[in-house]
Every structure is written in C-alpha cells, then in structure tokens.
Amino acid sequence: MNSVGVLQASGHSRVHIGNVYNEVVPVPERSETPPRPSFTIPFRRDDNFVERKTILDRIHRASSAPASRVALVGLGGVGKSQLAIEHAYRVRDRFRKQNKEIWAFWVHAGTRARVEEGFNAIADAAKIPGRNQPKADILQLVYQWLHNERNGQWLMVLDSADDVNVFYGTDEKVKQTATIGEGMRPLWTYLPQSSNGSILITTRDKELAFKLTGDHRNLIEVGPMDQDHALTLLVTKSGPQYNKDEGTKLVEELEYMPLAISQAAAYIVQRAPLRPIDPDKSYDYETSANNESYERNG
C-alpha cells in the first residue's frame, strides 16, 4: 500500500505518494498585524553633537518638500553621516511633538549587497507581506510598500553612496552580487519618489548626487568646520585639557575635519589619566588618531 502524506517547508507544500513527490500550490503566508512606524537608525544620537545650524536648516528645508531627495556631498571625514543621524533624530522629534509617527530607515549604500541587506531590514521591520516567499523580489516589495501612502510617512538615509556603479552599473561585479529574482534592474529604479517619503543621501561623488536627486539645488556641500565649531567640538569631546591657543593649533593641524578632531579627542581622553598633557611637549595627535578604527568615515 502506498503511503500518502504532506510535507510543508519554505512556504510550499509537497504531496508524496510512495516515493513520488508532486509540487502543489504555495501555502499562503500567515497574516501579520501591520506594525506601528519604527525608528531603525542603527546609531545612537551624539550627545556632544556640535550644532552646524546653517547646514541642518538647509537639510530640513530641502527635505520638507514632498518626495524630496537631498544629498550631502563632501570628502570623507567632514561629518556627513553625523549630520544625517542628527537630522533623522530631529525629524522624529518634530513628529512626536505633533503626536505623529514616522518610519526612519538607514541603508548603507557602499555596495549592492549592502543596499539589498538594508532593503531586507526594511521588509522585516514593516512586516511586508510576501517577503518570506522563496523567490520574493525584496527590492520590488519594498519599493511598492514605500510608494503606498497608507503605510505612513518615512525617511530613508542612503549612507556612503560613493560608487556610481552600485546604482547605475551593469558590469560583471554587479551581476555577480545581484540576487536571484531581482535580475539586472539598476538599483536607482528602486528608489521611490512618493509624497509620503524623503531620501537623504551622503556621498563623496557630486556627479552621483546629481543623478540620484535630479536637481542641483538639492545638493548640499559639506566642508570642514570653521574654527569656532572645530574648537567647540574638541573641547566638548575631550574637555578643557589646554588653553585656546593650543586647541587652535591642534584643530588647524587637523584641517578642521570633524572626524579627525573626534579621533584626536578620543585619544586625548584615553591617554590623559596616564599621560597628562605637557604644553612644552609635542604630541602627534593626527598620527595616533589615524590608527584608530571607526565604523563611520563621515
């Protein structure tokens, strides 16, 4: 006598009679209660953030337009990522003051694989139906979900979008990193422009920034800090370890770059208990700071 049974795995059912297996229609996904909007920025707010009000005001104004795309453009280390983080928290605060909620997503855009990883995280956070199907096109599912105004307001940060080939390329490297089911559709086509959302991009590539935003007026160039902001950052991060002249000389040597100043301050704080700063001795802060490992490069 033949045995009959049903196996269920990966959303599909298979009927077997003896040693014969036949594929049947996929098992419907269990319905999930749509979650409330969540704030998924993976970095804590910097309590010692130094106000660069002109830049933050420009980001706020440009991002307030429906379906906005804004790009922060500048060299590595000028503080683009920190500005994006602070902007995201301020957007959340403004919504909370109005008793409203907003989705906030962070997508590392250095490679196609990292972008896909970020979209997968969005799909999971929003519990997008269909995401667990074996051949789910996650990029398309997220694109459609973001386009649906019923899902609420959202902000997406595309951080470190420095390689034009990640979004527009079709070379062999991109082909090898594309996942099954997503084909070779360029990544830029999965970035929605809908009235319920905005995208903030950080990049070193001005040409890519223009291609992604489509408007030079939405490019905000971020340069080194001015001297006052640089000194404030140094004192805030390290404490009053020296007089103004010494601090001025140090931030000048570090070319007023926020990342370098933060690294130097971290070195000072770490070493200060064991090696009090001697104003008559020269310290190579820049070399020491460059040896530190940091996840974000500004």
N, C-alpha and C positions, 0 to 999 in steps of 0.2 A: 504494500500500500504506500502510495506517495504521501509524504508529509507536506503540509501546507502551512506557511507562516508569513509574517510580515516583519520586515526589518525597517527601522527608521533611523536615518542619520543624515546630518548636514542638510536638513530641510527637505529630503526626498524620501519616498517610501519605495520599497522593492518587495514584490511578491515572489516567493520561491515555492515551486512545486518539485519536490525531489531535489535534483541538482540543477534545475533550470531557474534562472532569475530573470525577471522582467521589470523594466523601469516603469513606474507609474507616475502620475501627476505629482508635482511637488506638494509637500504638506504645507498648508498655509501657516505663516508666522503667527505666533501668539500675539494678540494685540497688547500694546503697551500704553499706559497713560502718558500723554504728552507732558514732558517736564516743564517746569517754570523756567524762564530765561536764567542762565547762569553766567557767571563771570569766570572765564577759564584762562586768564592771563597767568602764565606759569612763573611769574616773578613777583616777589613782594614789593610793595611800594618803598621807595627810598626815603626814609625819614629825614635824611640830610640833603634832599634834593635842593639844588640851588636854582632859584627862580630865574628863568630866562624869559621874562614875561612877553617880550615882543614876539618871540618865536611861538610860544604857546598860544598867544592870542591869534596869530595868523593861522595856526593849525585849527583852532576852534572855529574861526570864521569860515575857512575853506571847507571844513568837514561838515558844517551845518547845512550845506546845500543838499537837497535830495539826490541820492545816487552818486554822492561825491567820491572822487578818487584823488587823494593827495599824496605827494611823495616828498619825503625828507631826503635831500641829496647832499652828500659830503664825504670827506675822507673817513677812513676808519679811525675811531677814537675821538670823534668830535661830539659824541653824545646823542646820536640819532635814536638809538634803541631806548635810552633812558627817557628821552623826550616822548617817545611813543608810549612807553609804560605809564609815565605821568599823565599823558593825555587820556589814556584809557581809564585810569582811575578817576580823573576829573569828570569824564563823561558819565561814569557810573554814579558819582556823587550828585551830579546835576539831575539825573533821572530819579534818584532816591529822594531828593528834596521835593520832587513833584509826585511822590508816591507811585513812580513808574519803574519798570524794569527793562533792561536791555541785555541782549546777548553780547558777549565780548570774546572773540576768538584770536588766538595767536598762532600764526603759521610760519614756521621757519622756511624761507624760500631759497636756501642756498643750492639745493638740488631738486630734481623732480621727485626723487624718493621722499625727501623731507616734506615737500608740498603734499604728496599723496598721504603721508603719515598725518599731517595736520588736518586734511580733509576727513580722514578716518576718525580722528578725535572729535571733529565737529559732528559727524554722523552719530557717534556713540553718545556724545553729550546731549544731542537733541533727540535721540532715540528715533532716528529717521526710519520709517518702515522700509523693508527690503534690504537693509544694509547687511544682514546676515546670510543672504542668499549666496550660494557658492559662486555664481557668476555676476554678482552685483557690480554695477558700474558706480562706484562710490563717488567719483568726481561729478558725474551727472546727477546723482541723487542729491548731493549737497547743493549743487548749482540750482536745481529745481526748488529745493527747500528754501534756500535763501531768497529766491525770487518770489516766493509766496508771502504776500504781505500779512496774511493771517497768522504767520509764525512770529510776528513781532519785530521790533527794531533790533538791529545788530550792527556791531563794529568788528571788522576784521583787520588785524595788523599782519602785513606781509613783511617779515623782518629779513634783512640781509639778502634782498633780491638783487644780486650783483651780476648775475650771468644771463645775458640776453637769450642764450641758447636754451636755458631752462624753460622759458615761456614761449619762445618762437622757433627754436631749433628743431631740425628733423634729422640730425646726424646719428651715426651708429650708437654713440654713447646714450643718447636719449632713447633710441629704440630699445636698447638693452634694459633700461630702467623702467620702461612702460609696463604696467601690469596687464594681465590678460583681461580682455573685455573693454579696455579703455582705448585700444588702438593707438593711432598716432595723432589724435586730435591735439593741437597745441594747447598748452596749459592756460594761455591767456583767454581762451574761449570759455573757460570755466569760471571766470571772474565776473559775477553778475553786476549789473548796474540797475538796481531797483530802488524805488523811492524809500523803502524801509531800511536801507543799509548804507554803510560807508566803508571805504577801504583806505587804510593808511599804510604807505609803503616806505621802507627805509632802504636806501640803495647808495652805492658809490657811483653808479653809472647814470649820468644825466640823460643819455640817449634812451636807455631803457625806461627811465622815469617818464619821459615824454610819451613813449609808445604806450605805456600802461595807463597813463592818466588822460592822454589825448589833448592836453591843454597846458601850455607853458605857464599859465597863471596859477596852476595848481602845483607847481614845483617850488618848494621852499628850501633854499640853500642854507645849510648849517655849517658854520665855520668854527674856528676855535673861539673860546670865551674871550671877552675883554678882560683887562687886568683886574678890575674890581670884582667881577664874577669869579675869576680864577683864584684870587686871594680868599674870597669868601668860601669857595669850595675847599681850598687847602686847610683853612682854619676849622671849618665845620667837620672835616673828616679826621683831622689829626690833633685838633686843639691848639691853643696858643703856645707852641713849642719855641717860638723865636719871634724877633721883632719884625716890623713891617718891611724893613729893608731886606732882611734875609729871605722873607717869604716872597717878596717881589722878584728877587734874583732867581729863586728856585722856579717860580711859575714861568718866568721868562725863558729859562733854560729848557723847560718842558714845553715851550712854544704854546702855552695856554691851552693845551689839549686836555679835556676833562678826564679821559681815561688814564693818561699818563700821570696827571695830578692825583687822581684817586689811588693809583697804584703806589705812587711815592708816599702818599699819606698813610696807606696801609703799612708800608714798610717802616715808616717812622713810628707809628703806634706799636708795631710788633717789636721793634728794637729799643724803643725809648726806655723801658724799665731796666734793661741791661746795659744800654749804652746811651747815657744822657748826651744830648746834642751839645757839642763844644763849638761855640761860634767861631773859634780860631782854627777849627779843623774842617777840611773839605770832605764832603760826603758825595759819593757818586750815586745819587738817588735814581737817576734815569736808568743806569745800567741795572741796578737792583730791581727796579720796577719792571723792566722788560723781561726779567727772568721769572716773574710771577705768571701763573696760568689763570686766565679768566675766560669764562664761557662766552660772554658777550664782548664784541670788539667795537661797539659804538655804531 
